[in-house]
Amino acid sequence: MGIFEKLDELHASGALPMHMPGHKRNTGAFPWLAGLAERDITEIADFDNLNDPEGLFAGLERRLARLWGAGEAVALVNGSTLGVLAGIISTLASGGELLTGRQSHRSVYHACELAGAEIRYFTQPFDRDAGTALSVEPEEVARRLDEYPGVRLVCVTSPTYDGVISDIRSIAQICHAKGRPLMVDCAHGAHLGLPGFPEGCGRYADITVLSLHKTLPCLTQTAAVLINLGLVDPGRVRRYVSMLQTSSPSYLLSGAIDGCAEFLEREGPGAARTWRAGLDDLRARVSGLSNIRLFDGGGAFDYDPSKLLLRCDGHRLAALLREWYRIEPEYAARDRVLCMTGMGDSAASLTRLAEALTRLDPLLPPPPPAAPVPGIPVRRLSLKDAAALPGRLVPTERAAGRVSGEYVWSYPPGVPLLVPGEEPDRETIDAIMSADNLHSGHKGVPDSIFCVDLPGKV
């Protein structure tokens, strides 16, 4: 019996809930909760505990491990951010460095800050025409591991927000030969490995973090951590998951994970083939447009065809898609639009998008040059020290040469232009002042940056 079926059985039984939550499944009094409250319970007898699974949830996690070819799996209801935090902290809480790419998600940086760990970077090629980072080169990982002997964990984002996939099998072999575990932030790739899509990484990486909700039929915040035994202690990962995840995990979300897993087992291959066929048709229809240029993954090790990265006058295209066609893209910036597809897209929805792009193409100017990506600023303080020091807001145009006490993110996807402890140069400041999708710890960006007070810096 699935989780939702068991919850429905409980509701139909007429059992009196003298426990949380406070709505007491009384949708007559609270009609806005109809369809939700009937399945919303806390941990009660015979319903297991997501943070200490022994029955219902233990079975779910075994199913997740089988689906993605991993040794173990941990279901999450606080998103893939939780998985990244737990994976990194469980490995680096007792010290060491993380090797990763600069364009890692903000959760990677937050995990290092919480663990008191420092970050080392590998470099990766950048497609300046498409304006996106390309695949991580295995040889670059090997070089950096030799250069930085203090690295205890390697973290690779694959696929990226833009859909670029790295050679995880080869990277894992290099890491393992040097005795280092590999974690893959695969938040955007839970569908990889299904028919018609590139291979997934669950059987190669020591820790793989998946967001089920991003591309699969599941609810927002649903995710999973996959663990392969050997270089990583799954008990430590689970310990930090239970510390960081809510102590009142939602049965609505965990039930959605269960339903998604059952669907993938029963209908996943057929649904994936249908999805891929629709994507191939869409890509064929828009690949020859003049003013909307579709990134095809050229130069990358592999590419996720479900991501539609469109180089164009991004703000104009997004506005027309919304106003004329009621189509809401995932992300829009000055020089691009990203449309994310998912297993729930039908042939009709993909055709609707293709037709809209085809009709709008002649109304747009040629795409502007891709926004430049600044280099990595010089680090003056550790993440932990910089985040703890007092400071003040400094006008952004005067922040060059100061030491940042906060993150400045490009969001989405949540990658940093500036990290606490770094000293921005003029190139970084210019990039911050010209960007149109920035977030930070305060609301002043790009007008001001919180900088730490250091002797001689006023």
N, C-alpha and C positions, 0 to 999 in steps of 0.2 A: 504493500500500500504506500502511495506517495505521501509527501508531507501535506499537500493541500487536501487530499482525500481524507487523511486522518483528522485534519482540522475541521473539515466539513462534517465528519462523523461526530466529532465532539460537539459542535454547535447544534446539530440535529438531536443530540441526546437530551438536551434540556438541562445539562449540568449547571448548577448554580456557581458562578465564578466569584468566590470570596478571595480574590487575589487581583493583582494588577492585570491589565491596565484599567483605568478608571471609567472607561466608557461601558464596561461590563457587557459588551456585545449588544447593547441596547440601541439598535439603529432606528427604532421607532422614535426615541427621544432625540436622537442625534442623526438626522437623515443624511447629513453631509458625509457621514462615515459608512453609508450603505455600500456593500460590496467589499469593504475593507475590514471593518471591525469584527465581522463574523469569523475571520481567520486570524485575528490579532490576539495573541495570548502571551503570557510569560512562561518561564520554565515551570512546568507542573509535572506530576507523576505521569510516566509513560511517554513523555515528549522530549526527553534527552536535553542536553545542554550544549550549545554550539561551541562554547569555550572549553568544554571538557567532554567531548563526544564519546559515547559508549554504545549507543543503540541506533536510533533514527539517523543522527548526523554522521555517525561512524560509517554507516552504509553509504550515505551520500558521498562522503569523501573517498571511499574506495572506488565508487563509480567515477568520480572526477579523475582520479589517478589513472584508471583504465582508459578513459577517453583520450587523455593527452599523453599516455605512455610514460608516466612518471612512477617513481617508487612510492611516494605518498602525496597527498593533497590536503590542503586546509581551506575550507570554505570561509569566505569573508563577506561581511555585510557593511563594512566601512570603506569599501572601495579598494582599488589597487594601491592607492597611497599607503594604506595600512600594510599591505604586503611588502612594499619597498622599505618602509620604516622597519618592520620586523626583520626582514632579511638582512639588512645592513647592520642594524644594532646587534642582532644576535651573533654576528660574526666579528664585529669590531668594538663591542662594548669593553673589552679588556685591552684595547689598544691596537695600533696598526693604521695603515693608510688604505684608502680606496683609490683604485685606478678606474677612471671613467672618462667619458667625453664631456666637453664643455656644455653641450646642448642636452644634458640630462635634465629630467623633470625636477621640479622644485623639491619633491619629496626626497630625492637623493641627497640634496644639500641639507635639508632639515634633519635627515637621519644622521648624517655626519656631525652636525652641530650637537644633536642630542647625545651621540656616542662619544663626543670629544675626539673624533677622528679627523684627520686631514685628508684633503683630496689631491691626487696627482692626475694629470690629464694625458690622454693619448690624443693625437691629432687625427683628423680624417679629411679626405678630399671634400671640396665644396664645388658644386655646380653653380657658377656665377650667373649663367643664363637662366636656369630654373630658380635660383635663389634658395637652394636647399643643400644641406650636408648629405654626402653620399655614404657608402658603406664603410664600416670600420675595417681596416685592413689587418688580417691576422698577423702579418709581419711587424706591423706597428705595435701591436699588443706585446709581442715577444720582445721587441726592443725596449719598450718602456718597463717591462717586468725586470729586465736585466739592469736598467738604469735606476730603478727604484726598488731596492731590496726590502724596504719596509712595507710594501703593498701586501695586504692579506686577503683582499677581495677585489675582483674585477667585475665591473658592472657595464653592460652594453645595452643600449636601447635599440630594440629590433622587433617589429618595424618601428620607424620613427613616426612622428605625427604626420609627416608627409608621405609615409608609406614605403620608405627605403628599408630594405632588409639586408642584414649582414650575414656573413658565412659563420654561423654560430657553431656548426660542427667543427670547423677548423680552429676557431678561437678556443673552443672548449678543450680540444686536444692540446693546444699550446699551454693553456692555463694548467691543465692537469699534469702535463709533463713537468711543470715547474712547481707542482704542489700547491697551486692556488685555486680556490673555488671560483666559479663563474656564476654570477647572477644576471639574468636577462630581464629587463623591464620590457615585457611583451604585452603591455596593457592594451595596445591597439591591434594585437594579433591573436586573439583567442580563436579566431576562425581558421588560422593557418593549419595546414595538414588535412583539411577537408578537400574532397575532390575538386579539382580545378584551381586550387590555390597553392602557393609555395609551401614547402615543408615547415612545420613548426619546430620549436626548440625544446619541448618538454622532456625529451629523452636524452638531451645532450648537456644542458646546463644543470648546475647543482641546485640552483633556485630559479624558478621561473614565475613571474608575476603576471597574471592575466586579469583583464577587465572583461567580465562576461557581458556587461551591459553595452559596451561600445559598439559591437558588431553583431552580437548574437541576440536571440529573443529572450531577454532578461531585463530586470528592473535596474534603474540607476542605483549605484553603490554595490552591486553584486560583483564579486571578484573571487579569485582563488590564488593560492600559492602552491606551486608544484615543487617537490623536494626529491632529489635523488641522493641516495645514501653514499657515504664515503667521506668526502671532505667537509660535509656540513652535518651538524647534529640536528635532526628534526625536532628533538625535544626542546632545544633552545629556541628554535624558530617558533614553535607553538607557545612557548612560555611568553615570548614577547608579543605574539599575537594576542594572547589573553590579557596581557598588561595594557596594550594599546587599544584594543577593540572595546566597544561598549560592553558593560556587564549585563546589559539587557538587549541582546541581539534580536532583531526583528524576525518573527516567524513568517511574515509576509515576504521578506527578502530571501530568507533561506528556502522557503517554499518555491519561490521563483527560480532559484538555483536548481532545485530538484527537478522542477518542471522542464527547465532548459536542458538539463543533462538527459532526461528521459527522451525529450524531443530529438536531441542529437543522436542518441543511440538508435532511435526508431526511424527518423526521417531525415537526419542530418545530411547524409551523402546526396540524396535526391534534391533536397532543398539547396544545397551548395552548388550542384550542377546547374540548376535553374537560375540561381543568382549569377553565376559566372557567365552563362549564356546571355543574360540580359546586359551584363557589363561589357561583354565583347561587342554586342550590337551597339550599345551607347558609344563606346570608344571609337568604333568604326565610323559612326555618324559625325563625331565632333573632332576627329583627329586632323581633318584638313581645313579647319577654320583659320581665318586670317588674323583676327584680333583677339581671339581667345585660344591660347596655346596650351595644349594638354601635355603634361609631363608624362613621359612613357618609361621612366626609369633608366634611361640611357646612362651608362657609366656606373650604375650600381650593381652590386653582386646579384640582387634580385629585387623585385618590386611587387607590392601588394596592389593588384588591379582594382580593389574595392575603393581605394582612395583616388579622388579626382582632383589633382592639383592643377589649377588653371592660372596661368600667367596672363594677366589682363589689367585693365583699369579696375582694380578690385572694388573700390567703393561704388563706382558707377554700376558695375555689373550686379553687385549685391543688392543695390537699391532697386534696380529694374526687376530682378528676380522676385523680390518681395512685393513690389507694387503692382507689377503686371501679371505675374504668374503664381503668386502666393507660394513661392518656394523659398525656404529659409536655409541658407548655407551654414555649414559648421563654423566657418571663419572667413573674415574678409579683411584685407589690409590694402594699403595703397597700390601694391603691385601684384596682388594675387587673391584668389578665392579658393577655398578648400571645401569641396562637397564630399561628405562621408556617406557611403552607402552601407547597408547592413542586410542581414538575412531577411529582414521584414520587408525589404523593397520588392515590389512586384514588377513584372514586365511593364505594366502601365505607368508606374511611378518613374522608372528609368527612362521610358519613352518620353514622358512629359518633360523631364529635365533635358533630354537631348534636343527636343523640339524647341524648348525655350532658348537654349544656348545657340542653336542654329539661327533662330530668328533675331537674336540680339547681337550676334557677331558683327554684322555690317553697321550697327549703330554705335559701336565703340571705337575709340581711337586705338592705335597700336599700343601694346603694353609698355609701360614705362620701364626703365632699367630696374633690375632687382635691387632692393635695398642692400647696401654694403653691410658686411658682418665685421664688427671690430675684433681686434685681437684680444687675448686674455690679459687683463691688467696685472701689474706687478702686485704680488701679495706682500703686505707689510706686517699683518697680524694673523694669528690663527682665527679660524671661524669662531671658536668658542670665546676667545678673548675679546674679539671685536664686537660680538653680539652682547657682551656683558658690560662694556665700557660706557660711561656717560658721553653725551655729545650734544649736537645742536643741528638744526636745519640750516643748510647752506644753499644759496641760490645755485641751481645746476650749472650755470655758465661759469661760476667761480669755484666749482668743486674739483677741478683738475688739480692733482697734487695733494688733495686731502685723502684721508683714509675713510672709506665707507663703513658705516655701522649698520647698514641694512642691505637687503636685496633689492634690486630693480629687475623686475621680470618682464619678459615679453609674454603676454598671456592673452589667449592661448598661444602656444601649448604649455607655457609655464617654464621656460628656460631663461637663465639669467643673462643680463648684460653686465651686472655688477653684483658682487658677493661681499658680505662683510669681511673686512680685513684687507680688501683690495684698494689700490690707489689708482683711480681712473686717470687716463691720459686724455688728451684733446680729442682723439679719435673716438674714445668711448663716450665722452660727453656729447660730442656731435651726434652720435648714434642715438643716445637717449633723448636728446632734444628734438630729433627729427622723427622718432618713432610715434606710432599712433595707437599702440595697444599695450601700454605699460601699466604695471601695478607694483606696489611696494607696501611697506608697513604703514605708510601714511598717505594722505590724499593729495600731496603736493606734486607728485611726479607728473610731468617732467619739469615743474617749476623749481623744485628744491630736492635735495638729497640729505638724509640724516648722516652726518659725519661725526666720527668719534673725536673727543678732545685728547690731543697728545701734547706733550711739552713742546713748545716752540711753534705749535700750529694754532693760530687764533683766527 
